[in-house]
Structure formats: C-alpha cells, structure tokens
Amino acid sequence: MNTYKIAVIAGDGVGPEVCREGMKVLRQIEKLDADLHFEFQEFPWGCEYYLEHGEMMPQDALEILSEFDAIYLGAIGFPGVPDHISLWDILLKIRKGFDQYINLRPVKLLKGAPCPLKDVKREDVDMLVVRENSEGEYAGSGSWLYPGKPNEVVIQDGVFSRVGCERVIRYAYELARKENKRLTSISKANALNYSMVFWDQIFQEIGAEYPDVETDSYLVDAASMFFVKEPQRFQIVVTSNLFGDILTDLGAAIAGGMGLAAGANLNPERKFPSMFEPIHGSAPDIAGLGKANPLAAIWSVSQMMDFFGHEDWGRAVLAAIEQLLAEKKILTEDLGGTSTTAEVGDAVAALLKK
C-alpha cells in the first residue's frame, strides 16, 4: 500500500471550505483504491494565526512540514493583514524554503466551462504554463533609500541565475518532448536588456539539446494578445516568475474563471514536499456562506495525484470535474448554478465512484 502524508494548511476565507472538498475527493479515492492511503494533518496557519501570534506560521514550520509528502493549501489573505506579509511569510517562505522552483498551472478549457472568447473551440485552449517559481522578480532583493524624503528611491531587483533559468527551461523542454508538444518561451528582452536577454540566451542554449522539440519565443505583451486572440498557439509555455503569475490569471479568465484555476508548486527532485493549491484568493466576502467554488481545489488534487505517479486518478478527477461542468446540474453560483460548496464536492466524489 502507498501511504501519503499530507499537511493541510486551509488558511483564510474560503480556504477551509474548498480544502474540505478536496480532502473529500482524496478520501473517496482511498475508498476506491485499496493501494492508496492518505494521512492528513491540519495546521491552523494563516492570517487569523498572524493576528493572534504575530506570525503567519511558527518559526519551525518548515521543519514540521518537511516530514510530509505534500502540502495542500486552501487560500491565504484576509483584511487586516497586509498582502505582502501574508505572501512573503507563508506562501513564498514555503516555496523558497522547499525549493519548489517549478510552478505548473494548467490553462485548459473543459467541456461545459464558460469562456468569454468569441468563436473559440474547446480544444483551442489547452496549455500548460511552466512558471519559474523561486527567483526572478519575486526574489525579494532591492533597496528602499531615503524613506519619507523628497529624494526617496525604491529599487526592486530581478534576480536571474544560470542555475535557476536552466532548470526551469530544461524541465519545460523535457515536458514538451515527453508529451510531443510545442514549447513557447515568453520574455521581454527588448526592454529588460539584462535579465530577459539572459533568459532568451539560455532558452536557445538548452534548445540545442532538444532538436526534436518545436519552439516559439514571444515578447510578453504579444503573448498576452495571443492568449486572447489565438490561444491555440500555446501548448507548453515557459516563463519567468512575474510573467507567469500574470499570464496564468489571464489564462484562468479564458478557461472558465478563477474558480477553475489550479496550481502545483513542485520540487521535482522530491527532496522536499511539493505544494498544491487553487490559485484563487481567499474571497472573505463569501467565506462561510457555502458559495465558494471548490473545483480549483479539487483540480489541484488531480495535480497531486499526477505528481505522486497515479496519473490514472489524476485523469479520473479531471474527468469528473468536466462531467459536472457539462451536465450543469450541480455547480456553484459563479458558474451559473445554485449548489453549495459541499454539494459540488459530493458530486465529484460520486462521479469518481461511478
């Protein structure tokens, strides 16, 4: 039997509600597959914890989490706690501390999902964005000089190391080769004359090792336009931390909305646990009302199963989500339905059983 220890950080707002449904799906998988067992341990970390303890999570949190096979995250952020504190003191601390340098975000239009684009077929929106997840514009390097004075200056550095760029670009090439798909690099070398010129150079260098992989390179502004006008151009996308963050939210908008947007933060070498999460916010305005859409959180369960090597269950979870969307009977308000968060989770679990 394969036993997986999962640390659950449900977090803030709707986080506990959507995490509950993802765990419900994992327990259903466990019932249906005698070879799988999941052990959950929940941690009350997040903004509420910060308001009580003055920190988003304990000082030894990474040491505690290192004993787990995966981290399942709900949502982080709540009024009263500045966003940069909630981001840096838990999300980025885990991503950087556990060297989760690959961020995988599927942008896939499932059957039945709403799409705001005109005359776009379902198969036109089917890409996987490989986002650099540990440095770049989110490295936290910079200076704040002469605060409060007329000559005040703020410098935010983008940090691009050869190791950091090579490993994420190589991961994307390997993925494109494995899936026999086209790889697109997105940068901004015409304006960022150091970091993005360096990125483009490494993309070409690594590409020489993969002559069988077809590639494109776009500037981020052009890529943003093509995401909307011609999304079928993209299959596997590799880009920097900041560009990946922005483009995947745009991708979520064209593939059904943030309620269907999942993300995986991976340490491919498995030296540390990887983290799986919906990428929507904590939505405090609807917290506790049973209105939150749990499908993104459940989609991240699919990603977790893929990473554990149980791709059959990953596909089964995604198929259940798609069937639910196609039937349009049990959906939350954001997708035009009237069902509760728990009812949607129950329906996905029931479809897995069938």
VOBA-1610 file (N, C-alpha, C; in pm, whole numbers, padded with zeros to 5 digits, always signed):
BEGIN
Met+00085-00121+00000Met+00000+00000+00000Met+00088+00125+00000Asn+00048+00225-00081Asn+00116+00354-00083Asn+00047+00448+00014Thr+00120+00492+00117Thr+00066+00586+00214Thr+00132+00722+00195Tyr+00049+00824+00184Tyr+00098+00960+00163Tyr+00054+01048+00279Lys+00153+01116+00339Lys+00125+01210+00448Lys+00107+01349+00389Ile-00009+01408+00415Ile-00042+01537+00355Ile-00066+01640+00464Ala+00011+01747+00460Ala-00009+01860+00551Ala-00113+01953+00490Val-00218+01982+00564Val-00325+02067+00514Val-00317+02203+00582Ile-00293+02307+00501Ile-00298+02445+00550Ile-00418+02509+00482Ala-00532+02501+00546Ala-00655+02550+00484Ala-00654+02701+00470Gly-00591+02771+00565Gly-00572+02914+00552Gly-00693+02998+00584Asp-00719+03096+00499Asp-00814+03203+00530Asp-00936+03202+00439Gly-01036+03278+00480Gly-01154+03298+00396Gly-01220+03166+00358Val-01233+03144+00227Val-01297+03021+00178Val-01202+02903+00177Gly-01076+02926+00215Gly-00977+02818+00212Gly-01021+02691+00281Pro-01069+02699+00406Pro-01113+02576+00474Pro-01228+02505+00402Glu-01316+02581+00340Glu-01431+02521+00271Glu-01388+02444+00147Val-01299+02502+00066Val-01260+02433-00057Val-01164+02319-00027Cys-01077+02337+00076Cys-00988+02228+00115Cys-01067+02106+00162Arg-01175+02131+00233Arg-01258+02022+00285Arg-01309+01935+00171Glu-01345+01998+00060Glu-01397+01922-00054Glu-01285+01846-00127Gly-01167+01906-00134Gly-01055+01835-00193Gly-01016+01712-00113Met-01019+01726+00020Met-00992+01611+00107Met-01101+01505+00093Lys-01222+01549+00071Lys-01333+01456+00050Lys-01307+01370-00075Val-01255+01432-00179Val-01224+01359-00302Val-01109+01261-00279Leu-01008+01303-00204Leu-00897+01213-00174Leu-00944+01093-00091Arg-01033+01118+00002Arg-01086+01005+00082Arg-01169+00911-00005Gln-01237+00965-00104Gln-01311+00879-00196Gln-01217+00793-00279Ile-01107+00853-00324Ile-01006+00775-00398Ile-00953+00662-00311Glu-00928+00693-00186Glu-00880+00593-00091Glu-00978+00477-00076Lys-01108+00509-00074Lys-01209+00404-00063Lys-01212+00315-00188Leu-01184+00375-00301Leu-01195+00303-00428Leu-01068+00230-00468Asp-00957+00265-00405Asp-00828+00206-00441Asp-00760+00154-00315Ala-00756+00024-00302Ala-00702-00039-00181Ala-00552-00016-00167Asp-00486+00028-00274Asp-00341+00050-00269Asp-00304+00191-00224Leu-00404+00275-00199Leu-00375+00413-00162Leu-00431+00447-00024His-00350+00521+00051His-00395+00567+00184His-00338+00707+00207Phe-00424+00796+00258Phe-00382+00933+00284Phe-00395+00964+00433Glu-00289+01020+00488Glu-00291+01065+00627Glu-00283+01217+00628Phe-00387+01282+00680Phe-00395+01427+00683Phe-00359+01481+00821Gln-00287+01592+00822Gln-00267+01667+00945Gln-00291+01814+00913Glu-00383+01875+00985Glu-00421+02013+00956Glu-00346+02111+01047Phe-00306+02223+00987Phe-00233+02327+01060Phe-00310+02459+01048Pro-00332+02530+01158Pro-00418+02649+01159Pro-00345+02777+01120Trp-00252+02769+01028Trp-00167+02883+00996Trp-00234+02973+00893Gly-00197+03101+00894Gly-00256+03197+00802Gly-00276+03331+00871Cys-00367+03412+00817Cys-00386+03547+00869Cys-00449+03550+01008Glu-00542+03462+01035Glu-00602+03457+01169Glu-00495+03420+01272Tyr-00410+03327+01236Tyr-00299+03286+01322Tyr-00205+03407+01344Tyr-00184+03484+01237Tyr-00096+03602+01246Tyr-00151+03706+01343Leu-00281+03731+01335Leu-00343+03830+01422Leu-00335+03790+01569Glu-00327+03660+01593Glu-00319+03611+01731Glu-00176+03596+01780His-00086+03555+01689His+00050+03520+01730His+00158+03614+01676Gly+00121+03702+01583Gly+00220+03794+01527Gly+00308+03732+01421Glu+00275+03614+01374Glu+00347+03547+01266Glu+00251+03458+01190Met+00276+03442+01060Met+00185+03365+00976Met+00190+03216+01006Met+00306+03171+01050Met+00323+03032+01092Met+00442+03026+01186Pro+00456+02921+01267Pro+00565+02916+01365Pro+00703+02916+01299Gln+00803+02951+01378Gln+00939+02958+01327Gln+00990+02822+01277Asp+00940+02714+01338Asp+00986+02581+01297Asp+00891+02515+01197Ala+00809+02595+01128Ala+00707+02540+01039Ala+00768+02455+00927Leu+00876+02502+00868Leu+00936+02426+00758Leu+00990+02292+00807Glu+01045+02293+00926Glu+01094+02167+00984Glu+00978+02069+01004Ile+00865+02121+01050Ile+00746+02038+01069Ile+00696+01984+00935Leu+00687+02072+00836Leu+00631+02035+00706Leu+00722+01940+00628Ser+00850+01942+00658Ser+00945+01860+00582Ser+00919+01711+00596Glu+00842+01672+00698Glu+00813+01531+00721Glu+00699+01480+00633Phe+00635+01567+00555Phe+00518+01528+00477Phe+00555+01504+00331Asp+00468+01430+00262Asp+00487+01403+00120Asp+00435+01517+00033Ala+00337+01590+00083Ala+00279+01701+00008Ala+00212+01798+00103Ile+00195+01920+00056Ile+00123+02024+00129Ile+00000+02061+00046Tyr-00115+02064+00111Tyr-00239+02101+00044Tyr-00284+02234+00103Leu-00285+02338+00020Leu-00310+02474+00066Leu-00445+02523+00015Gly-00520+02593+00102Gly-00651+02646+00063Gly-00642+02785+00004Ala-00624+02884+00086Ala-00612+03023+00040Ala-00551+03105+00153Ile-00475+03207+00115Ile-00411+03293+00214Ile-00446+03438+00184Gly-00482+03512+00288Gly-00511+03654+00275Gly-00640+03691+00344Phe-00638+03803+00416Phe-00758+03846+00486Phe-00743+03993+00523Pro-00853+04070+00523Pro-00845+04211+00562Pro-00783+04227+00700Gly-00697+04326+00711Gly-00629+04350+00839Gly-00486+04302+00839Val-00451+04217+00744Val-00313+04170+00729Val-00263+04213+00592Pro-00159+04297+00584Pro-00108+04342+00454Pro-00072+04225+00363Asp-00104+04240+00234Asp-00082+04131+00139Asp+00064+04087+00132His+00157+04184+00144His+00297+04144+00131His+00341+04058+00250Ile+00276+04076+00365Ile+00309+03992+00481Ile+00253+03852+00461Ser+00126+03843+00420Ser+00065+03711+00402Ser+00134+03633+00290Leu+00182+03704+00187Leu+00251+03636+00077Leu+00391+03590+00118Trp+00470+03683+00172Trp+00610+03653+00199Trp+00630+03562+00319Asp+00542+03570+00416Asp+00566+03498+00542Asp+00506+03358+00546Ile+00438+03319+00438Ile+00391+03180+00435Ile+00406+03121+00295Leu+00343+03180+00194Leu+00349+03121+00060Leu+00492+03118+00006Leu+00555+03235+00000Leu+00690+03240-00057Leu+00791+03173+00035Lys+00765+03176+00164Lys+00856+03110+00258Lys+00857+02959+00233Ile+00741+02902+00205Ile+00734+02759+00176Ile+00794+02730+00038Arg+00755+02809-00062Arg+00807+02785-00197Arg+00959+02792-00202Lys+01015+02894-00139Lys+01161+02911-00142Lys+01231+02812-00048Gly+01174+02794+00071Gly+01236+02704+00169Gly+01242+02561+00121Phe+01144+02519+00043Phe+01140+02383-00008Phe+01180+02375-00156Asp+01242+02481-00205Asp+01295+02484-00342Asp+01191+02434-00443Gln+01070+02484-00429Gln+00962+02448-00522Gln+00974+02539-00644Tyr+01075+02510-00725Tyr+01112+02603-00831Tyr+01028+02589-00959Ile+00942+02488-00962Ile+00851+02472-01076Ile+00709+02501-01030Asn+00645+02595-01098Asn+00502+02620-01075Asn+00428+02577-01201Leu+00342+02478-01188Leu+00265+02426-01302Leu+00121+02474-01292Arg+00075+02542-01395Arg-00062+02590-01398Arg-00130+02551-01529Pro-00224+02460-01524Pro-00296+02422-01645Pro-00394+02531-01687Val-00395+02561-01815Val-00494+02652-01874Val-00567+02569-01979Lys-00673+02505-01937Lys-00742+02408-02021Lys-00893+02433-02013Leu-00955+02454-02127Leu-01098+02479-02132Leu-01171+02345-02132Leu-01229+02311-02019Leu-01302+02185-02008Leu-01440+02198-02074Lys-01492+02086-02115Lys-01627+02085-02173Lys-01726+02138-02071Gly-01806+02235-02113Gly-01906+02292-02024Gly-01859+02414-01946Ala-01730+02441-01947Ala-01679+02559-01874Ala-01706+02684-01956Pro-01739+02795-01890Pro-01766+02918-01963Pro-01638+02979-02017Cys-01647+03038-02136Cys-01531+03104-02197Cys-01577+03238-02255Pro-01512+03347-02219Pro-01554+03479-02267Pro-01512+03509-02411Leu-01430+03422-02469Leu-01381+03448-02604Leu-01482+03403-02709Lys-01491+03481-02815Lys-01585+03452-02922Lys-01527+03351-03020Asp-01608+03256-03062Asp-01572+03159-03167Asp-01447+03078-03132Val-01430+03046-03005Val-01316+02964-02964Val-01366+02824-02931Lys-01303+02725-02992Lys-01339+02586-02965Lys-01269+02539-02838Arg-01328+02437-02778Arg-01273+02385-02652Arg-01127+02344-02667Glu-01094+02280-02777Glu-00957+02232-02797Glu-00857+02345-02826Asp-00908+02467-02849Asp-00818+02580-02874Asp-00748+02628-02748Val-00807+02603-02633Val-00748+02648-02506Val-00704+02524-02429Asp-00580+02486-02448Asp-00527+02366-02385Asp-00376+02379-02373Met-00334+02446-02268Met-00190+02470-02250Met-00150+02443-02105Leu-00022+02425-02085Leu+00034+02408-01950Leu+00146+02509-01935Val+00132+02598-01837Val+00232+02702-01814Val+00331+02656-01708Val+00458+02655-01745Val+00567+02623-01653Val+00629+02755-01610Arg+00600+02794-01487Arg+00645+02924-01435Arg+00763+02905-01342Glu+00868+02982-01361Glu+00979+02982-01267Glu+00927+03032-01134Asn+00960+02965-01024Asn+00884+02986-00900Asn+00970+03022-00780Ser+01100+03052-00804Ser+01186+03072-00687Ser+01267+03200-00689Glu+01280+03265-00806Glu+01364+03385-00808Glu+01301+03490-00899Gly+01375+03540-00996Gly+01321+03642-01086Gly+01279+03767-01010Glu+01161+03815-01044Glu+01112+03940-00985Glu+01063+03921-00841Tyr+01047+03796-00798Tyr+00999+03769-00662Tyr+01112+03723-00570Ala+01235+03757-00606Ala+01349+03715-00525Ala+01358+03792-00394Gly+01289+03905-00386Gly+01292+03983-00262Gly+01418+04064-00244Ser+01483+04096-00355Ser+01608+04171-00349Ser+01584+04316-00392Gly+01640+04410-00316Gly+01624+04550-00352Gly+01663+04642-00238Ser+01629+04769-00253Ser+01664+04869-00152Ser+01554+04974-00142Trp+01541+05031-00023Trp+01449+05144-00001Trp+01533+05254+00063Leu+01565+05354-00016Leu+01659+05457+00026Leu+01588+05588+00059Tyr+01634+05657+00160Tyr+01584+05789+00200Tyr+01432+05790+00220Pro+01378+05696+00298Pro+01233+05689+00314Pro+01174+05818+00371Gly+01064+05861+00309Gly+00992+05979+00354Gly+01052+06111+00310Lys+01162+06108+00237Lys+01229+06231+00194Lys+01199+06258+00047Pro+01219+06380+00001Pro+01188+06412-00140Pro+01267+06328-00240Asn+01386+06285-00202Asn+01469+06205-00292Asn+01455+06054-00265Glu+01341+06014-00208Glu+01316+05873-00178Glu+01327+05789-00305Val+01394+05675-00294Val+01417+05585-00409Val+01390+05441-00366Val+01315+05370-00448Val+01292+05227-00425Val+01348+05149-00543Ile+01427+05047-00513Ile+01487+04962-00617Ile+01441+04819-00594Gln+01376+04761-00694Gln+01333+04621-00687Gln+01413+04542-00789Asp+01496+04453-00743Asp+01582+04376-00834Asp+01510+04252-00886Gly+01538+04218-01009Gly+01501+04088-01062Gly+01626+04001-01062Val+01619+03886-01001Val+01737+03801-00988Val+01720+03678-01077Phe+01809+03663-01174Phe+01804+03551-01268Phe+01939+03481-01267Ser+01944+03365-01207Ser+02069+03288-01203Ser+02071+03188-01318Arg+02191+03148-01357Arg+02201+03046-01463Arg+02136+02916-01416Val+02163+02877-01293Val+02104+02754-01241Val+01952+02764-01240Gly+01899+02877-01192Gly+01755+02894-01183Gly+01687+02892-01319Cys+01747+02959-01417Cys+01688+02962-01551Cys+01703+02827-01621Glu+01820+02767-01611Glu+01843+02641-01680Glu+01748+02532-01633Arg+01727+02523-01502Arg+01648+02410-01453Arg+01501+02422-01490Val+01445+02542-01490Val+01304+02555-01526Val+01286+02539-01677Ile+01379+02591-01755Ile+01370+02578-01900Ile+01392+02433-01942Arg+01486+02365-01878Arg+01508+02224-01910Arg+01386+02140-01873Tyr+01323+02170-01760Tyr+01201+02100-01720Tyr+01094+02115-01829Ala+01080+02236-01881Ala+00980+02261-01984Ala+01012+02187-02114Tyr+01140+02183-02151Tyr+01180+02108-02271Tyr+01151+01959-02253Glu+01182+01906-02136Glu+01156+01764-02109Glu+01007+01733-02118Leu+00926+01824-02065Leu+00781+01806-02068Leu+00729+01811-02211Ala+00780+01905-02289Ala+00738+01916-02429Ala+00778+01793-02508Arg+00898+01741-02481Arg+00943+01619-02551Arg+00856+01500-02512Lys+00831+01486-02382Lys+00753+01373-02333Lys+00612+01372-02392Glu+00551+01490-02403Glu+00413+01499-02449Glu+00403+01532-02598Asn+00520+01543-02664Asn+00524+01573-02807Asn+00445+01700-02839Lys+00477+01806-02765Lys+00407+01932-02783Lys+00504+02046-02812Arg+00450+02153-02864Arg+00529+02272-02898Arg+00558+02352-02770Leu+00680+02405-02761Leu+00721+02481-02643Leu+00738+02628-02679Thr+00678+02715-02599Thr+00689+02859-02620Thr+00753+02925-02500Ser+00857+03005-02525Ser+00920+03085-02420Ser+00865+03228-02430Ile+00833+03285-02314Ile+00780+03421-02310Ile+00872+03508-02225Ser+00920+03618-02283Ser+01012+03706-02212Ser+00986+03851-02254Lys+01081+03938-02233Lys+01068+04079-02270Lys+01207+04138-02291Ala+01283+04073-02381Ala+01425+04108-02397Ala+01446+04244-02461Asn+01346+04296-02532Asn+01366+04427-02595Asn+01371+04540-02493Ala+01311+04520-02376Ala+01311+04625-02273Ala+01398+04590-02154Leu+01397+04463-02114Leu+01477+04419-01999Leu+01609+04363-02052Asn+01703+04454-02070Asn+01822+04424-02151Asn+01927+04340-02081Tyr+01904+04303-01957Tyr+01994+04209-01890Tyr+01920+04076-01863Ser+01819+04082-01779Ser+01754+03958-01734Ser+01691+03879-01848Met+01616+03946-01935Met+01543+03873-02037Met+01629+03837-02158Val+01734+03915-02183Val+01832+03873-02284Val+01901+03745-02238Phe+01932+03741-02108Phe+01992+03622-02048Phe+01898+03503-02058Trp+01770+03525-02026Trp+01669+03418-02035Trp+01662+03363-02177Asp+01653+03452-02275Asp+01642+03408-02415Asp+01766+03329-02458Gln+01882+03375-02413Gln+02007+03306-02446Gln+02007+03164-02392Ile+01964+03146-02267Ile+01961+03013-02207Ile+01856+02925-02275Phe+01743+02985-02313Phe+01641+02908-02384Phe+01698+02850-02514Gln+01778+02929-02584Gln+01841+02881-02708Gln+01948+02776-02678Glu+02027+02798-02575Glu+02133+02703-02539Glu+02074+02566-02505Ile+01974+02564-02418Ile+01912+02437-02379Ile+01843+02375-02501Gly+01786+02459-02584Gly+01715+02409-02702Gly+01803+02329-02796Ala+01933+02358-02798Ala+02024+02283-02884Ala+02028+02136-02844Glu+01993+02105-02719Glu+01991+01966-02672Glu+01860+01895-02706Tyr+01763+01971-02755Tyr+01631+01915-02785Tyr+01588+01952-02928Pro+01665+01905-03028Pro+01633+01942-03167Pro+01497+01891-03213Asp+01443+01793-03142Asp+01313+01736-03179Asp+01195+01818-03128Val+01220+01916-03040Val+01112+01997-02982Val+01096+02126-03063Glu+00976+02147-03116Glu+00946+02270-03189Glu+00922+02383-03089Thr+00975+02502-03119Thr+00969+02612-03023Thr+00923+02742-03088Asp+00874+02830-03002Asp+00845+02970-03037Asp+00895+03056-02923Ser+00920+03183-02952Ser+00953+03280-02849Ser+00872+03407-02874Tyr+00806+03456-02768Tyr+00725+03577-02780Tyr+00761+03676-02671Leu+00748+03803-02703Leu+00751+03905-02601Leu+00621+03897-02522Val+00627+03931-02393Val+00512+03909-02306Val+00390+03989-02349Asp+00409+04108-02406Asp+00293+04186-02448Asp+00225+04122-02568Ala+00304+04070-02663Ala+00246+03999-02776Ala+00179+03870-02731Ala+00245+03800-02638Ala+00187+03674-02587Ala+00052+03699-02520Ser+00040+03810-02445Ser-00087+03844-02380Ser-00196+03860-02484Met-00163+03925-02594Met-00260+03943-02702Met-00300+03808-02761Phe-00202+03723-02786Phe-00231+03594-02848Phe-00304+03499-02754Phe-00283+03513-02622Phe-00361+03434-02526Phe-00510+03454-02550Val-00547+03577-02586Val-00687+03612-02607Val-00732+03586-02750Lys-00650+03628-02847Lys-00692+03620-02988Lys-00668+03484-03050Glu-00556+03418-03013Glu-00522+03290-03073Glu-00461+03196-02969Pro-00539+03155-02869Pro-00483+03071-02762Pro-00432+02936-02813Gln-00479+02894-02930Gln-00436+02766-02984Gln-00287+02765-03020Arg-00223+02882-03020Arg-00079+02888-03046Arg+00001+02818-02937Phe-00054+02808-02817Phe+00024+02767-02700Phe-00010+02626-02654Gln+00094+02547-02629Gln+00078+02413-02574Gln+00153+02401-02441Ile+00286+02407-02446Ile+00367+02419-02325Ile+00430+02557-02326Val+00416+02630-02217Val+00470+02766-02207Val+00569+02770-02090Val+00683+02834-02111Val+00778+02853-02002Val+00809+03002-01991Thr+00807+03053-01867Thr+00828+03196-01849Thr+00873+03226-01707Ser+00901+03352-01682Ser+00955+03395-01552Ser+00846+03402-01446Asn+00889+03426-01325Asn+00800+03427-01210Asn+00688+03530-01225Leu+00724+03654-01254Leu+00624+03760-01265Leu+00535+03741-01387Phe+00594+03717-01502Phe+00514+03700-01623Phe+00421+03579-01610Gly+00472+03473-01548Gly+00390+03354-01530Gly+00272+03380-01438Asp+00295+03459-01334Asp+00188+03493-01240Asp+00076+03568-01312Ile+00113+03666-01393Ile+00013+03748-01462Ile-00057+03669-01573Leu+00022+03599-01654Leu-00036+03529-01770Leu-00129+03416-01728Thr-00099+03349-01617Thr-00187+03239-01577Thr-00320+03288-01522Asp-00323+03409-01465Asp-00452+03466-01427Asp-00532+03503-01551Leu-00464+03553-01653Leu-00531+03577-01781Leu-00581+03445-01839Gly-00496+03343-01828Gly-00536+03210-01875Gly-00658+03158-01802Ala-00663+03181-01670Ala-00779+03138-01592Ala-00906+03207-01640Ala-00893+03335-01676Ala-01010+03410-01721Ala-01068+03353-01851Ile-00983+03301-01939Ile-01034+03248-02066Ile-01070+03100-02055Ala-01037+03038-01943Ala-01064+02894-01929Ala-01162+02865-01816Gly-01259+02955-01795Gly-01365+02925-01701Gly-01366+03007-01575Gly-01261+03088-01552Gly-01259+03172-01433Gly-01170+03118-01323Met-01148+03200-01219Met-01057+03164-01112Met-01105+03044-01031Gly-01236+03017-01036Gly-01289+02901-00965Gly-01246+02769-01024Leu-01181+02775-01142Leu-01131+02653-01208Leu-00979+02656-01224Ala-00913+02743-01150Ala-00769+02761-01168Ala-00689+02692-01057Ala-00612+02593-01097Ala-00533+02516-01001Ala-00384+02539-01025Gly-00304+02513-00921Gly-00160+02529-00935Gly-00083+02431-00850Ala+00032+02388-00902Ala+00122+02299-00829Ala+00258+02365-00816Asn+00313+02364-00694Asn+00447+02415-00667Asn+00536+02295-00641Leu+00623+02265-00737Leu+00693+02137-00735Leu+00842+02149-00703Asn+00888+02056-00622Asn+01030+02028-00608Asn+01052+01896-00682Pro+01089+01902-00810Pro+01094+01781-00893Pro+01183+01671-00838Glu+01288+01709-00766Glu+01379+01609-00711Glu+01320+01538-00590Arg+01210+01588-00537Arg+01139+01531-00422Arg+01224+01529-00295Lys+01320+01619-00290Lys+01398+01634-00168Lys+01312+01698-00059Phe+01217+01781-00103Phe+01124+01848-00013Phe+00982+01821-00060Pro+00882+01842+00025Pro+00744+01824-00020Pro+00704+01932-00121Ser+00616+01895-00214Ser+00559+01991-00308Ser+00425+02039-00253Met+00377+02150-00308Met+00256+02212-00255Met+00153+02231-00367Phe+00027+02200-00335Phe-00081+02204-00434Phe-00192+02294-00383Glu-00244+02380-00471Glu-00337+02483-00427Glu-00425+02533-00541Pro-00547+02578-00508Pro-00621+02660-00602Pro-00556+02797-00604Ile-00559+02866-00717Ile-00488+02994-00721Ile-00582+03113-00703His-00710+03086-00675His-00800+03197-00645His-00765+03253-00508Gly-00820+03368-00476Gly-00794+03430-00347Gly-00880+03370-00238Ser-00875+03434-00122Ser-00949+03383-00006Ser-01095+03427-00004Ala-01132+03522-00090Ala-01272+03566-00106Ala-01343+03581+00029Pro-01294+03669+00117Pro-01355+03681+00250Pro-01502+03724+00247Asp-01544+03787+00137Asp-01682+03834+00129Asp-01784+03720+00122Ile-01740+03601+00078Ile-01833+03488+00071Ile-01792+03374+00165Ala-01693+03399+00248Ala-01646+03293+00340Ala-01758+03251+00434Gly-01774+03121+00450Gly-01872+03066+00541Gly-02014+03059+00488Leu-02034+03101+00364Leu-02169+03104+00306Leu-02199+02982+00219Gly-02098+02896+00199Gly-02119+02779+00114Gly-02128+02812-00033Lys-02077+02930-00073Lys-02085+02972-00213Lys-01956+02949-00291Ala-01848+02920-00220Ala-01718+02908-00285Ala-01715+02788-00381Asn-01651+02808-00495Asn-01636+02702-00594Asn-01514+02616-00555Pro-01535+02487-00526Pro-01423+02403-00484Pro-01350+02334-00600Leu-01392+02359-00723Leu-01338+02281-00835Leu-01189+02308-00858Ala-01142+02430-00835Ala-00998+02457-00849Ala-00919+02378-00745Ala-00971+02375-00623Ala-00904+02298-00516Ala-00905+02149-00550Ile-01013+02103-00611Ile-01022+01962-00649Ile-00932+01934-00769Trp-00921+02029-00861Trp-00828+02014-00974Trp-00685+02002-00922Ser-00651+02076-00817Ser-00516+02065-00762Ser-00492+01928-00700Val-00600+01861-00656Val-00590+01721-00612Val-00551+01633-00729Ser-00607+01661-00846Ser-00568+01589-00968Ser-00419+01606-00995Gln-00369+01728-00979Gln-00226+01753-00998Gln-00142+01677-00895Met-00192+01670-00773Met-00122+01597-00667Met-00111+01448-00703Met-00220+01392-00753Met-00219+01250-00790Met-00121+01225-00905Asp-00117+01317-01000Asp-00021+01306-01110Asp+00122+01305-01056Phe+00151+01396-00963Phe+00286+01407-00909Phe+00325+01283-00828Phe+00227+01224-00760Phe+00253+01101-00685Phe+00273+00981-00777Gly+00246+00999-00906Gly+00264+00889-01001Gly+00137+00810-01027His+00023+00862-00982His-00105+00795-01004His-00186+00875-01106Glu-00131+00881-01228Glu-00192+00963-01333Glu-00333+00916-01367Asp-00361+00787-01346Asp-00496+00739-01374Asp-00598+00809-01286Trp-00565+00828-01159Trp-00655+00900-01069Trp-00655+01049-01101Gly-00542+01102-01144Gly-00539+01242-01186Gly-00635+01267-01300Arg-00634+01177-01398Arg-00726+01189-01512Arg-00871+01168-01468Ala-00892+01076-01377Ala-01029+01047-01331Ala-01090+01168-01260Val-01012+01234-01177Val-01062+01353-01107Val-01096+01463-01207Leu-01008+01484-01304Leu-01033+01587-01405Leu-01156+01554-01489Ala-01172+01426-01522Ala-01289+01383-01598Ala-01418+01406-01520Ala-01413+01384-01389Ala-01531+01407-01304Ala-01567+01555-01301Ile-01466+01641-01291Ile-01490+01785-01295Ile-01555+01824-01427Glu-01501+01770-01536Glu-01553+01804-01669Glu-01697+01756-01687Gln-01727+01637-01636Gln-01863+01586-01647Gln-01961+01674-01570Leu-01919+01718-01453Leu-02002+01806-01373Leu-02030+01937-01447Leu-01927+01992-01510Leu-01943+02115-01585Leu-02035+02096-01706Ala-02021+01982-01772Ala-02101+01955-01891Ala-02248+01934-01857Glu-02274+01867-01745Glu-02413+01839-01706Glu-02484+01964-01655Lys-02408+02058-01596Lys-02461+02187-01549Lys-02574+02174-01447Lys-02576+02065-01372Lys-02682+02044-01273Lys-02637+02083-01132Ile-02510+02055-01103Ile-02459+02082-00968Ile-02334+02170-00981Leu-02358+02301-00976Leu-02249+02399-00987Leu-02275+02513-00890Thr-02167+02582-00851Thr-02181+02696-00762Thr-02223+02820-00841Glu-02254+02924-00767Glu-02311+03046-00825Glu-02224+03109-00932Asp-02092+03106-00914Asp-02002+03170-01011Asp-02008+03103-01147Leu-02054+02979-01153Leu-02067+02906-01279Leu-02213+02896-01323Gly-02297+02979-01264Gly-02436+02983-01305Gly-02527+02886-01234Gly-02478+02820-01129Gly-02559+02723-01056Gly-02610+02776-00924Thr-02671+02687-00849Thr-02725+02724-00718Thr-02678+02630-00608Ser-02586+02541-00640Ser-02541+02441-00544Ser-02440+02499-00445Thr-02426+02431-00332Thr-02330+02474-00232Thr-02193+02413-00259Thr-02095+02465-00189Thr-01959+02412-00198Thr-01956+02262-00169Ala-02022+02222-00062Ala-02023+02081-00021Ala-02096+01993-00122Glu-02202+02045-00180Glu-02277+01967-00280Glu-02193+01940-00404Val-02114+02037-00443Val-02025+02016-00559Val-01920+01911-00526Gly-01862+01918-00406Gly-01764+01817-00366Gly-01825+01679-00360Asp-01946+01671-00307Asp-02016+01542-00302Asp-02036+01486-00443Ala-02070+01574-00537Ala-02098+01529-00674Ala-01973+01477-00742Val-01860+01543-00720Val-01734+01493-00778Val-01699+01358-00721Ala-01713+01343-00589Ala-01684+01215-00526Ala-01776+01105-00577Ala-01903+01139-00599Ala-01998+01040-00651Ala-01963+00999-00794Leu-01919+01093-00875Leu-01882+01060-01012Leu-01758+00971-01015Leu-01666+00991-00924Leu-01548+00903-00915Leu-01592+00760-00886Lys-01689+00746-00800Lys-01740+00613-00762Lys-01800+00542-00882Lys-01868+00621-00968Lys-01931+00560-01087Lys-01826+00518-01189
//
